[in-house]
Amino acid sequence: MDPKQRAGEAAIEFIESGMIVGLGTGSTAEKFHIALAAAIKSGRLKGIRGVPTSRRAEEHSRQLGIPLATLAECPHPDVTVDGADEVAPNLDLIKGLGGALLREKIVEQNTKKLVIIADSSKTVDVLGTKSPVPVEVAIFGHESQVEFLRALGCEPVLRRQADTRPFVTDNGNYIFDCKFPRIDDPRSLQRSLKSRAGIVESGLFLGMASLALIATDTQVMRVERKR
């Protein structure tokens, strides 16, 4: 079985009838959407409402027949299931290569339990080892962010679409993908990013995940965050 599918299906054990479920964005999260829709269709789960973290997640979930709600209607999801681009041993994360980091973070900071699903290639000893940190910025003055981001120790690259036009998020912003050699102090980096006008949000998701389901071709490993 594909590890992404294995992880997505494993997350169903954390869903109970009547729950409000945050619906993550990306290819791994979509495996969970499929498993959730199947459980709803079979009658195994009843009274589920999903809160999508992006237009992509909303469209995919609607096509599958998952009943949807907004965060305004359901401000505290019981569980959110989402993927990640990097997972550190303490469950600090880099997310956002799918372009939905701001909406993901808004939903996930309001959820009671964040379950991360990922294949084993996403695990790292130190954040920044494999993935750049996506940084969402206001379009106005975005050029002025390059020097600031470089001063933090990364090489920022403006994300572009296949036709070379800048990628625009659901919120009408640009994204710089910032490649660091490694990130030894992610909390300090997060504070620096938050202090800068024009930087809307970063893909550093620190201290948010309750547990991660890490899948290989043969098994799913459960990693819980130590409190």
N, C-alpha and C positions, 0 to 999 in steps of 0.2 A: 504494500500500500504506500502511496505517496506520503512522505512525512507531514506535509502540510495538511492533507486530508486527515491523517491519523490524529494530529493535534487538534484540528477543528472538531472532529467527532468526540474527542476526549473531553472537551470543554462542556459538552452537554450535561455531564454529571453535576455541574454546578448550577444548573437552571431548574427551577421548580415552577409549577403552574401558578399563574397569577403574578409572575415577576415582570418588572420593567427591566428590559435588557438593552444596554448600550451596544450598538452594532458598529464594530470597528471598520476600518478602511484598508483595502489592499488584498492581495491574492490569498494570503493565509486566512485573513478574517472572512473572506468570502466562502471558504470551505466550512467555516462555522455557520454562516448564514444558511448554507445548503442543509447542513445537519439540523439546524433549528427548524427550518421550514418543514423538513421531513417529520420531525417529532411533533410539530403542530398538526400537520396533515393526518398523521396516524392516530391522533387523539391522545398521544402520550403526554403532551403538554397542552394545557388549556389556559385561556385568559392572558396570554403573553402579549405585551406591547413592546415594540422595539424603538429605540431612539437612535437614529443614524448619525454618524459623525462626519458625513460628507454627502454631497449630491450623488457621488458614485455609490456609496453605501445605501443611500435612500432608493436609488433606482434599482439596484440589484435586489434589495430586500423586497421592494414592492413587486417586482417581477416574480419573485418566489412565493408571494402571497403572505408575507409576514405582516401582521397588523402593526401600523406605525403610529408614533406620537412624537410631539416636539418636546424639547427640554423644558419649555415653558409649561407644558401640560403635565410633564412628569419630571420635576426638577432633581430628583434623587434616584437614579436607576439603582436597582438592587445589585446587578452585576453588569460590568462591561467586559466584553471579550474582544481583544484586538491583537494584532501582530506587532512585531518590533523589528528594527533593522540591526540592532545590537542589544544583547542582554548580558550585563555584567553579573558576577557571582552574587552581589548584594541586591540584584534585580533593578539597579539603575539601568535606564534604557536610552538608546537613541532611536527616535521614530521620525517619520515625516518624508521618507523617500516617495511615498504615495501622494504627497502634496497636501495632506489634510491635517497637519500637526496642530493648528490652532483650534479647530473644532474638536479634534480628538481630545486635546488637553482640557478644553472647557467641559466636555461631557465627563471625562475621566476624573477630574478633580472633584466632581459632584457625585460620583458613584460610590456606593458603599463597598464594593469589592471589584478590583481590577484584575482580571485574569489575562495573562499574556500567553499567546500561542505562537510557537516558532519551531522551525526545524533546527537541528543541531548546528548548522553552519552559522547561525546568528549569535552563538555564544562567544564571548571574549573574556579575557582576563582583565583588560583595561579598556574603557570606552575610547573610541576613536581609532581602534586598531584596524578595523575593516571599513567602516562606513563614515562618510562625511556627516557633519552636523547640519541639517537643514535649518536655515535662519530666515524666517518670513519677515519681509520689510515693506514699508510703505513705498509705493512707486515714486512719489515725490521725493526727490533728493536721494534716490537709492544709490546713485553713483558715489555719493559722499560716504557710504558705509564701507566701501572697499578698503580704504586706508585704515579705518578703525578695526575692521575684522582682521586684516593682516597683522596689525599690531598685537593682536591676541595670540598670534602664533600659527595662523592657518593660511591656506590659500583659498580664497572665496571664488567660486565660479557661479555666475548667474545661470540659473536653470532655464533651459530653452526647450521648446517643442521640436518635433521632428522637422517642421518647416523653418526652424531657426528663430522664430518669434519667441520672446520671453514667455515662459510659463506663467500663467496667472491663476492664483488660488481662488477657491470658492468665495473668498473674502475680498477679492480684487487687489491682491498684493503680489509682489514678486518673491522669489526664494533664491537666496545664495546657498549653495552647497559648500560647506566650509570643511576642508580636509586638514585635520591636525595629525601630526606624527603619532601622538597619543594624548590622552587627557588625564593627567594625574590628579587634578583637583576640579572635578566637574561642577561643584557647587560655587567655587570662586568664578569659574567661567560663566555660569548661569547668572550670577549677580552682575558681572560686567556687561553681559548682553542686555539684561533688564534695565540697566542704568542709561542706556543709549536711546535718545529720541529717534524715532523712525524705525527702530527694531520692534516688531510687533510681538514675536514669540520665537522660541527656539525649539529644536527637536530633542532637547535634553528633558527626559521625563524621570525625575529623581525622587526616590522615596514614594512612588505612587502605586506600584504594582504590589498586590498581595501575594500572588504566586505566579509561576510560569510553568507551562506545560511544554517541555522540549522534546520533540519527536525525532526519532531516527527511522530507518527502514523497518525496524523490528519492534520498537517499544516507545513508550512515552514516559519521560522522567518528570517527576513533580518536584519543583524547587520552590520553597516557601521563603518569604522575606523574614529575616530575623528581626524581632522588635526589641 
